[in-house]
Amino acid sequence: MKEEQLFYRPENAWAADFIPYYNHIDKTYYLYFLLDWRDNDNHGEGTPWYLITTKDFVNFTEHGEILPRGGMEEQDLYVFTGSVIEAEGKYHIFYTGHNPHLQKKGFPQEAIMHAVSDDLIYWEKIPQDTFYAPTEIYEPHDWRDPFVFWNEEEKEYNMLLTARLNNAPYNRKGCTVLCASKDLIKWEVQKTLWASELYFTHECPDLFKIGELWYLIFSEFSDKCATRYRMSKSLCGPWIAPSDDTFGGRAYYAAKTASDGEKRYLFGWIPTKDNNDDNRGWQWGGNLAVHEICQNNDGTLYSKIPETVLKSFLGETQIFPDRTLTAHDSCNLDLMGIPSSGAYKIELDIIFAENTKQCGIVLNYSNKSDTGYSLFIEPPAHRIKFDFFPSWNKPGMKNCERPVELTAGEKNHLCVIVDNTCCVAYLNGKTALSGKMYENNNGQIGLLVIDGEARFENITITNIK
């Protein structure tokens, strides 16, 4: 059953990687995505592409299946991630054809495949355009996630791919490959664009330019599962890692971008947890979450809440008085009550004193079980963190944090969007952090200080319209 309004997922199914495309004709974002029923008995094996469209990231129109999965013997049993481009008088999808059963028969389990359309809705697959990894350089079974763009300098189409090098340390073979084509039919593998020797793979590559800088986005396939980026003055590199190179913490993955020509947005997913249990592991796929990404003066990127999402909170607003909480070698929890049902937004300013260990808000708190979830800023660690409250050594919240510079006496603005099991926090309009909450739905909201002192001002809770 579909439960979230803002953080989209399909009914009785889940959404994995989103492939965004902005259509300038109807001024609409087309969000193709990998649909997972998690139910092979009733739906069979494989993953198709589905489509939703939106103008505001609040209201979504569902268009159903767009790119069907192939059969058990076909390359694209799983229609995995790719990209959309308008060129040569058509719309083109380049996508991953994945079939693990082929590997058992001695064939590559992954290949790059092609489909075309006149209207972004009805697509025709072109199986003869399929191509595979050159196995003298790259492993044959990791060859996926094509991102295609027009290279104006070279007057050719380029494609970025996720691959793994043959001759590299096993857990650090991940690389990004550059291919070229004059006609979108025949592709030449040109070179390894970037090999970090850090990650198992560089999944879901995405590339764009702002001003004089190129940005390469990828998702780290590891226990951290972070969407990261690199920056360069040239498409040829070198690719530089900023001090904070992520966008949303552990609970935000496979994010790719699209722009309307003025603003650029990042489309990723908040993962679910096995059996809807906070204490169990993260799963592949979940709910859509959208950030606007902007450029700092030094060229680095930051995430903020899209204006259309912010403006959707036009319902009842509760205003709370300012207050100061003190906790010396202790914890001070100040409960504010239960918010109205449905999606809601919390905004407040936090000013902490010297030597404060933790301060922030608690969500879904239950008096009976003394449990909830915390969104804390932690000055000694210079981070914002999503965790259980009280904090226990549970595996589900590992790496749900972001680095942030924090200074005693300065005002920190926190905006948190909560919609059923999903939440996203934005600190000072620049640092986004996602979380997932299954327990104590419709629990209380509270303010909290641990070992220190903090003042909370301009506290409001507003429901969606």
C-alpha positions as CSV (number, residue, x, y, z in Angstrom):
1,M,0.0,0.0,0.0
2,K,1.2,3.5,-0.9
3,E,1.5,5.6,2.3
4,E,3.8,8.6,1.7
5,Q,2.6,11.7,-0.1
6,L,5.8,13.6,-0.6
7,F,8.3,10.7,-0.8
8,Y,6.8,8.9,-3.7
9,R,6.7,5.1,-4.1
10,P,4.4,3.0,-6.3
11,E,1.4,1.2,-4.7
12,N,2.2,-2.3,-3.5
13,A,5.8,-2.0,-4.8
14,W,9.0,0.0,-4.3
15,A,11.0,2.4,-6.5
16,A,14.7,2.0,-7.0
17,D,17.0,4.1,-9.2
18,F,15.3,7.2,-10.7
19,I,16.3,8.3,-14.2
20,P,15.3,12.0,-14.5
21,Y,14.6,13.9,-17.7
22,Y,13.3,17.5,-18.0
23,N,11.0,18.1,-21.0
24,H,11.2,21.7,-22.0
25,I,8.1,21.4,-24.2
26,D,5.7,20.7,-21.4
27,K,7.9,22.0,-18.6
28,T,7.6,18.7,-16.8
29,Y,10.1,16.3,-15.1
30,Y,9.8,12.8,-16.4
31,L,11.1,10.4,-13.7
32,Y,11.7,7.0,-15.0
33,F,12.4,4.4,-12.3
34,L,13.2,0.8,-11.6
35,L,10.1,-0.9,-10.1
36,D,10.6,-3.7,-7.7
37,W,7.6,-5.8,-6.5
38,R,9.7,-7.9,-4.1
39,D,7.3,-10.7,-5.0
40,N,8.6,-13.2,-7.6
41,D,5.8,-15.6,-6.9
42,N,3.1,-13.3,-8.1
43,H,5.0,-11.0,-10.4
44,G,7.9,-13.1,-11.7
45,E,11.5,-12.3,-11.8
46,G,13.0,-9.1,-13.3
47,T,12.7,-5.3,-13.1
48,P,10.9,-3.0,-15.6
49,W,11.1,0.7,-15.9
50,Y,8.0,2.7,-14.8
51,L,7.3,6.4,-15.2
52,I,5.9,9.3,-13.1
53,T,5.8,12.9,-14.1
54,T,5.7,16.0,-11.9
55,K,6.1,19.8,-12.1
56,D,6.5,20.4,-8.4
57,F,7.9,17.2,-6.7
58,V,4.7,17.2,-4.6
59,N,2.0,16.0,-7.1
60,F,2.9,13.0,-9.3
61,T,1.1,11.5,-12.3
62,E,1.7,7.7,-12.8
63,H,2.1,6.4,-16.4
64,G,2.7,2.8,-15.6
65,E,5.2,0.5,-17.3
66,I,7.4,2.2,-19.9
67,L,10.2,-0.2,-20.6
68,P,9.2,-3.8,-20.0
69,R,11.7,-6.5,-18.8
70,G,12.8,-9.2,-21.1
71,G,12.3,-13.0,-20.8
72,M,14.4,-15.4,-18.7
73,E,16.7,-16.0,-21.7
74,E,17.0,-12.3,-22.8
75,Q,19.7,-9.9,-21.8
76,D,17.4,-7.4,-20.2
77,L,15.5,-9.6,-17.7
78,Y,16.3,-6.8,-15.4
79,V,16.0,-3.4,-17.0
80,F,18.6,-1.5,-14.9
81,T,19.7,2.1,-14.7
82,G,20.5,4.3,-17.7
83,S,19.8,7.8,-19.0
84,V,17.5,9.7,-21.4
85,I,18.6,12.1,-24.2
86,E,17.0,13.9,-27.1
87,A,19.1,13.7,-30.2
88,E,19.0,12.8,-33.9
89,G,15.3,13.5,-34.1
90,K,14.3,11.0,-31.4
91,Y,14.3,10.5,-27.7
92,H,16.8,7.8,-26.7
93,I,17.1,5.6,-23.6
94,F,20.4,3.8,-23.0
95,Y,20.0,1.3,-20.2
96,T,21.5,-1.7,-18.6
97,G,20.4,-5.2,-19.6
98,H,21.1,-7.4,-16.6
99,N,20.5,-11.2,-16.5
100,P,22.4,-13.3,-13.9
101,H,21.2,-16.5,-15.5
102,L,23.4,-15.7,-18.6
103,Q,26.5,-15.7,-16.5
104,K,25.9,-19.3,-15.5
105,K,25.9,-20.1,-19.2
106,G,29.2,-18.4,-19.8
107,F,27.8,-15.1,-21.2
108,P,28.1,-11.6,-19.7
109,Q,25.4,-10.8,-17.3
110,E,25.4,-7.1,-18.2
111,A,25.3,-5.1,-21.4
112,I,24.4,-1.6,-22.6
113,M,21.1,-1.5,-24.5
114,H,19.1,1.1,-26.5
115,A,15.5,2.1,-27.0
116,V,13.9,5.1,-28.9
117,S,10.7,7.1,-28.7
118,D,8.9,10.0,-30.3
119,D,7.1,11.1,-27.2
120,L,8.9,9.9,-24.1
121,I,6.0,7.5,-23.4
122,Y,6.1,4.7,-26.0
123,W,9.5,3.1,-26.5
124,E,10.9,0.7,-29.0
125,K,13.9,-1.5,-28.0
126,I,16.7,-1.8,-30.6
127,P,18.5,-5.1,-29.5
128,Q,21.0,-4.9,-32.4
129,D,22.6,-1.9,-30.7
130,T,23.6,-3.9,-27.6
131,F,27.3,-3.8,-26.7
132,Y,29.5,-5.4,-24.0
133,A,32.6,-4.7,-22.0
134,P,36.0,-5.2,-23.7
135,T,37.2,-8.0,-21.4
136,E,40.9,-7.4,-22.0
137,I,40.5,-4.3,-19.7
138,Y,37.2,-4.7,-17.8
139,E,35.3,-7.4,-16.0
140,P,32.5,-8.7,-18.2
141,H,29.8,-8.8,-15.6
142,D,29.9,-5.2,-14.4
143,W,29.1,-3.0,-17.3
144,R,26.2,-0.8,-16.6
145,D,24.4,2.5,-15.8
146,P,25.1,4.4,-19.1
147,F,24.9,8.2,-18.9
148,V,24.9,9.8,-22.4
149,F,25.5,13.5,-23.2
150,W,26.6,15.6,-26.1
151,N,30.2,16.8,-26.0
152,E,30.3,20.1,-27.7
153,E,34.1,20.4,-27.7
154,E,34.6,17.0,-29.4
155,K,31.4,17.2,-31.5
156,E,30.4,13.7,-30.5
157,Y,28.2,11.9,-28.0
158,N,29.9,10.6,-24.9
159,M,28.7,7.8,-22.5
160,L,29.9,7.3,-19.0
161,L,29.7,3.7,-17.7
162,T,30.1,1.8,-14.4
163,A,32.8,-0.8,-14.7
164,R,35.4,-2.8,-12.8
165,L,39.0,-3.1,-13.9
166,N,40.6,-6.5,-14.4
167,N,44.0,-5.5,-12.9
168,A,43.2,-3.7,-9.6
169,P,42.7,-4.8,-5.9
170,Y,39.5,-6.9,-5.8
171,N,37.4,-4.6,-3.5
172,R,38.6,-1.5,-5.2
173,K,38.3,-2.2,-8.9
174,G,35.5,0.3,-9.5
175,C,36.0,2.8,-12.3
176,T,34.1,5.2,-14.6
177,V,34.6,4.5,-18.3
178,L,34.2,7.0,-21.2
179,C,32.8,5.9,-24.6
180,A,32.2,7.9,-27.7
181,S,29.8,7.8,-30.7
182,K,29.0,9.9,-33.7
183,D,25.5,8.5,-34.3
184,L,24.3,6.9,-31.0
185,I,24.5,3.5,-32.6
186,K,28.2,2.5,-32.7
187,W,30.2,3.1,-29.6
188,E,33.9,3.2,-29.1
189,V,35.3,2.6,-25.6
190,Q,37.9,5.4,-25.3
191,K,39.4,5.2,-21.8
192,T,39.0,4.9,-18.1
193,L,37.9,8.4,-17.2
194,W,38.4,7.9,-13.4
195,A,39.6,5.0,-11.3
196,S,39.8,5.9,-7.6
197,E,41.0,2.5,-6.2
198,L,38.6,3.3,-3.4
199,Y,35.3,1.6,-4.2
200,F,33.9,-1.7,-5.4
201,T,32.1,0.2,-8.2
202,H,31.1,3.8,-9.1
203,E,27.4,3.2,-9.7
204,C,24.9,5.5,-11.5
205,P,27.3,8.1,-12.9
206,D,25.9,11.5,-13.7
207,L,27.8,14.5,-15.2
208,F,27.0,18.2,-15.5
209,K,28.7,21.6,-15.7
210,I,28.1,24.7,-13.7
211,G,30.2,27.7,-14.8
212,E,33.8,26.5,-15.4
213,L,33.5,23.4,-13.3
214,W,32.5,19.8,-14.2
215,Y,30.8,17.6,-11.6
216,L,30.8,13.8,-11.7
217,I,28.3,12.2,-9.4
218,F,28.4,8.5,-8.5
219,S,27.1,6.1,-5.8
220,E,29.5,4.2,-3.7
221,F,28.6,0.5,-3.6
222,S,29.8,-0.4,-0.1
223,D,28.5,-0.5,3.5
224,K,28.3,3.3,3.4
225,C,26.2,3.3,0.2
226,A,26.6,7.1,-0.2
227,T,26.0,9.2,-3.3
228,R,29.2,11.2,-3.8
229,Y,30.7,13.7,-6.3
230,R,34.0,14.9,-7.7
231,M,34.8,18.2,-9.4
232,S,37.2,19.2,-12.1
233,K,38.0,22.1,-14.5
234,S,38.3,19.6,-17.3
235,L,36.4,16.6,-18.5
236,C,39.7,14.9,-18.6
237,G,40.4,15.5,-14.9
238,P,42.0,15.5,-12.4
239,W,38.9,14.9,-10.3
240,I,39.0,16.5,-6.9
241,A,37.2,15.3,-3.8
242,P,35.7,18.1,-1.7
243,S,35.9,17.8,2.1
244,D,32.2,16.9,2.2
245,D,31.5,14.9,-1.0
246,T,28.1,13.3,-0.1
247,F,24.5,14.5,-0.4
248,G,22.3,12.7,2.1
249,G,24.0,10.1,4.3
250,R,23.5,6.3,4.3
251,A,19.7,6.5,3.7
252,Y,20.0,8.2,0.3
253,Y,21.3,6.4,-2.8
254,A,21.7,6.1,-6.6
255,A,20.9,9.8,-7.0
256,K,21.0,11.4,-10.5
257,T,20.3,15.0,-11.6
258,A,18.2,16.9,-14.1
259,S,17.9,20.7,-14.8
260,D,15.2,22.9,-16.2
261,G,17.9,25.3,-17.4
262,E,17.8,27.4,-14.2
263,K,17.8,25.0,-11.3
264,R,19.2,21.6,-10.9
265,Y,17.7,18.8,-8.8
266,L,18.9,15.6,-7.4
267,F,16.7,12.5,-7.5
268,G,17.6,9.6,-5.2
269,W,15.8,7.1,-3.0
270,I,15.4,6.5,0.8
271,P,15.8,2.8,1.3
272,T,13.4,0.7,3.3
273,K,14.5,-1.9,5.9
274,D,13.9,-5.6,5.8
275,N,10.5,-6.6,7.2
276,N,9.8,-2.9,8.1
277,D,12.1,-3.4,11.1
278,D,14.4,-0.6,12.3
279,N,16.9,-3.2,13.7
280,R,17.3,-5.0,10.4
281,G,19.4,-4.2,7.3
282,W,18.7,-1.6,4.5
283,Q,17.1,-2.9,1.3
284,W,17.5,-2.0,-2.3
285,G,14.9,0.6,-3.3
286,G,12.3,2.6,-1.4
287,N,10.9,6.1,-1.7
288,L,11.8,9.1,-3.9
289,A,13.5,12.1,-2.3
290,V,14.4,15.2,-4.2
291,H,16.9,17.9,-3.3
292,E,17.8,21.1,-5.1
293,I,21.6,21.3,-5.6
294,C,23.5,24.6,-5.7
295,Q,27.0,25.8,-6.0
296,N,29.0,27.5,-3.2
297,N,31.4,30.3,-3.9
298,D,34.3,27.8,-3.7
299,G,32.7,25.6,-6.3
300,T,31.6,22.9,-3.9
301,L,27.9,21.8,-4.0
302,Y,25.2,21.8,-1.3
303,S,21.6,20.5,-1.0
304,K,18.5,22.4,-0.1
305,I,14.8,21.8,0.0
306,P,13.0,22.5,-3.3
307,E,10.9,25.7,-3.1
308,T,7.8,23.8,-4.4
309,V,8.1,21.3,-1.6
310,L,8.6,24.0,1.1
311,K,5.5,25.9,-0.3
312,S,3.3,22.8,-0.1
313,F,3.1,23.2,3.7
314,L,0.1,25.5,3.9
315,G,-2.0,23.7,6.5
316,E,-2.4,24.3,10.2
317,T,0.7,25.8,11.9
318,Q,1.5,25.3,15.6
319,I,3.8,28.0,17.1
320,F,5.8,27.2,20.2
321,P,7.4,29.6,22.7
322,D,11.2,29.9,22.7
323,R,13.0,28.0,25.4
324,T,16.4,27.2,26.8
325,L,17.2,23.6,27.9
326,T,20.1,22.8,30.3
327,A,21.5,19.4,31.0
328,H,24.7,19.0,33.1
329,D,26.1,15.5,32.7
330,S,22.5,14.5,32.0
331,C,19.7,14.5,29.4
332,N,16.8,17.1,29.2
333,L,13.9,16.1,27.0
334,D,11.1,18.6,26.6
335,L,8.1,17.1,24.8
336,M,5.8,19.3,22.7
337,G,3.0,16.9,21.8
338,I,1.8,14.9,18.8
339,P,1.6,16.5,15.4
340,S,-1.5,16.2,13.3
341,S,-1.7,13.2,11.0
342,G,-0.1,13.4,7.5
343,A,3.1,15.0,6.3
344,Y,4.4,17.9,8.4
345,K,7.3,20.3,8.6
346,I,9.3,21.3,11.7
347,E,11.3,24.4,11.7
348,L,13.4,25.9,14.5
349,D,16.6,27.7,15.3
350,I,19.2,26.1,17.7
351,I,21.9,28.0,19.5
352,F,24.2,25.8,21.7
353,A,26.6,26.8,24.4
354,E,30.3,25.9,24.7
355,N,31.0,22.2,25.5
356,T,27.5,21.0,24.5
357,K,27.7,17.3,23.4
358,Q,24.3,17.0,21.6
359,C,21.2,19.0,20.9
360,G,18.3,18.8,18.5
361,I,14.9,17.2,18.2
362,V,13.3,13.9,18.9
363,L,10.6,12.3,16.6
364,N,8.0,9.6,17.2
365,Y,8.7,9.5,20.9
366,S,6.7,7.0,23.0
367,N,6.4,7.6,26.8
368,K,5.5,3.9,27.3
369,S,8.6,2.5,25.6
370,D,10.9,5.5,26.1
371,T,12.0,5.2,22.5
372,G,12.0,7.5,19.5
373,Y,14.4,8.9,16.9
374,S,16.8,11.8,17.2
375,L,18.0,14.4,14.8
376,F,21.0,15.9,16.6
377,I,23.7,18.3,15.9
378,E,26.9,17.1,17.7
379,P,29.4,20.0,18.1
380,P,32.4,17.9,19.3
381,A,32.1,15.7,16.2
382,H,31.0,18.5,13.9
383,R,28.2,16.5,12.4
384,I,24.4,16.2,12.2
385,K,23.2,12.6,12.9
386,F,20.0,10.6,12.6
387,D,19.8,7.9,15.3
388,F,17.6,6.0,17.7
389,F,16.7,7.7,21.0
390,P,18.0,6.6,23.4
391,S,20.9,5.6,21.3
392,W,21.6,1.9,21.2
393,N,24.1,-0.1,19.2
394,K,21.6,-1.1,16.5
395,P,23.0,-1.8,13.0
396,G,20.2,0.0,11.1
397,M,21.3,3.6,11.7
398,K,25.0,3.1,10.8
399,N,26.4,6.1,8.8
400,C,23.2,8.2,8.9
401,E,25.2,11.4,9.4
402,R,26.7,14.3,7.6
403,P,29.7,16.5,8.5
404,V,29.0,20.2,9.2
405,E,30.9,23.1,10.8
406,L,29.4,24.1,14.1
407,T,30.3,27.0,16.3
408,A,29.0,27.7,19.9
409,G,26.8,30.8,20.1
410,E,25.8,30.8,16.4
411,K,22.3,30.2,15.2
412,N,21.6,26.9,13.3
413,H,18.4,26.6,11.3
414,L,16.9,23.1,11.2
415,C,14.0,22.2,8.8
416,V,12.7,18.7,8.9
417,I,10.1,17.1,6.6
418,V,8.3,14.0,8.0
419,D,6.0,11.9,5.9
420,N,4.9,8.6,7.5
421,T,8.1,6.5,7.7
422,C,10.4,8.9,5.8
423,C,12.1,12.1,7.0
424,V,14.6,14.5,5.5
425,A,16.4,17.2,7.6
426,Y,18.0,20.3,6.1
427,L,20.5,22.1,8.4
428,N,21.2,25.8,7.6
429,G,19.7,25.3,4.2
430,K,22.8,23.5,2.9
431,T,23.2,20.0,4.5
432,A,20.5,17.3,3.8
433,L,20.2,14.1,5.8
434,S,17.6,11.3,5.3
435,G,16.2,8.8,7.8
436,K,13.7,6.0,8.1
437,M,11.3,5.5,11.0
438,Y,9.1,2.4,11.5
439,E,8.3,2.6,15.3
440,N,5.9,4.7,17.2
441,N,4.2,6.4,14.2
442,N,2.2,9.5,15.4
443,G,4.4,9.6,18.4
444,Q,5.5,12.8,20.2
445,I,8.0,15.5,19.1
446,G,10.4,16.9,21.6
447,L,13.5,19.1,22.1
448,L,16.6,17.5,23.6
449,V,19.9,18.5,25.1
450,I,22.5,16.1,26.3
451,D,25.5,17.3,28.4
452,G,25.2,21.0,27.7
453,E,22.9,23.9,27.0
454,A,20.9,25.1,24.0
455,R,18.3,27.7,23.2
456,F,15.5,26.8,20.8
457,E,13.8,29.6,18.9
458,N,11.1,30.2,16.2
459,I,9.7,26.7,16.7
460,T,6.9,25.8,14.3
461,I,5.1,22.7,13.1
462,T,3.1,23.0,9.8
463,N,1.0,20.4,8.1
464,I,0.9,19.9,4.3
465,K,-2.0,21.6,2.6
